[in-house]
Amino acid sequence: MFVREAGLLQGRAGPAVALTALGAPRAAVTAQAARLAWHGIHDSGKLLIPGAHMLRFSADPATGAADVLPALHAAPTDAPVSLLSLLASD
């Protein structure tokens, strides 16, 4: 699967969370989550994630670093994940 961005809605985090929600084998979920590392950029001791279209770094919950965390959180557990709970704002 070709994925250019890291985001939940249009990037690598989406398939990782979707595979978890669909009950895919743990190895498939872990492989997708591990590929999120391809998008990380280290700068001055910080981990940055490019946002939509990779034009700038983003912490946006739909396109940037904020949505990478739920994907990483969901990957190593066997607990069911609801996509709606990941998109809901507090």
N, C-alpha and C positions, 0 to 999 in steps of 0.2 A: 504494500500500500504506500503510495507516495503522499507524504504530508510535508508541507513547506513550513508551517508555523507551529507554535507550541500551544495555542489557545484551546479552550474547551469547546467552543462552538465551531471553529474552523481549523483546528490544529490537532497535534498529537495527543493532547490531554483528553480530547473527546473520545477517540477509540479506546483509550485505556479505561476510562470510566464506563463506557458502553459495554465493553467486554466483561467488566466486573458485574454490571447490572444484569447482563444476559446469562451469567453463570458460566462463562467460558473457562477452559482449563487455566489453572493458576500460571502455568508456564507462558501462555499467550499473553495474559495480563501483565505479568512481570516483564516480558520482552518489550511490550509497548511502553510501560512506565520507564524502563531503563533507557529507551530511546529519547526520552525527554531530556536527558543529559546532553544530547546533540545541540540543543537550543540554548543551553546556559552559556553565559559569557562572564568570565571572572575579570573584575576590574577593581583594583585597590582593596582587595579583601572582601568584596561584595559579589554576590551572585546575581546577575541581571538576566532578565528574560525579555527578548524583543516582543513587541506587541504586534498588532495587525499590520500586515504587509512589511514587517521587519523594518519600519522606518524610524522607530524610537523605542526605548525601553518603557515597559508599561506594567502597572500593577492593577490594571483594569480587571474586574472579575470575569469578563467574557473573552478577553483577548490576550491577557498578559500573565504575570507571575501569580496573581491571586487564584487563577484557575488551575495552575499546575499543581498547587498544594493538595487540592481535593483528589486529583488523579493519583498522586503519590500516596496519599493517605488510604485511598480505596484499594490500591493494588496489593499490598501485602496481607490484607485481612480476608477472611472468608465470609464476613458479614455482608448481607445484601445492601446495595447502594441504590438510592432513588435519585434519578437525574433531576427531578423537581426539587429535591432537598438541596442539591448542589447549586441550583440556580436561584433559590429563594434568598431574598435579602432580609437581614435582621433589622 
